[in-house]
């Protein structure tokens, strides 16, 4: 999935940095999991992974790509069934497609055909879950596939803060549910739908804390509100949405880390709450913290006062 701050292209550098630092495979807490790319890589390397995030969409990715250990033999068949259901308009059609008429206020996130396919696939999956027709691993693998499939045909530049005013080539393709097989790992993993500091307190002792907080004032629940809606699901009553692009109403999923004046205090609280032996921080030059301030925080939290610095050139993601 296209995602601001995704570390997929930096995974070799991150794993190499752990090796250069002499940090051996053990237990890790990925405190801002996002699309779970780092957690997935750590699991594949043999780590016992704990991952956390405030967003339900991230929790879905964590459950599918990190916690899940096996795929049901009929997973591909179930995905094919979800892809080929008779389209039926529901929440996504009404609010994020021209099919919604005045209700959707002209939003063009999905073509009417794809919106109806997404609607029926999401609702069918929820019915399967309620009816006990599939296990948790299969549910999250298929739900992640629905979110990823919707993203592939979304009429956006990669974030959902706005939509394109004409249909892009990818938006004209047909929505499909294509699940990924679970990553094989030698140790069990656990996901937390929690703030990073709360999760650190719940997790307790680990060998590594990986910190990759929001870089600026972007609220991910606003930039990715449609994946979040797909992750949460809907009822006849909602969820409630607001504004020109149909943002989720309410404060759920909003991060305090996106407020510049609070970041230093939040960072300090996380470092105090964790019982990790080592901390690895992904630092971005666009972040709220200046390098000197971050170094000061890490030095103060360090047992021996030593902080190592590793760098690599990286072209930023532009949406």
Order of alpha helices (4+ residues) and beta strands (2+ residues): alpha-beta-alpha-beta-alpha-alpha-alpha-alpha-alpha-beta-alpha-beta-alpha-alpha-beta-beta-alpha-beta-alpha
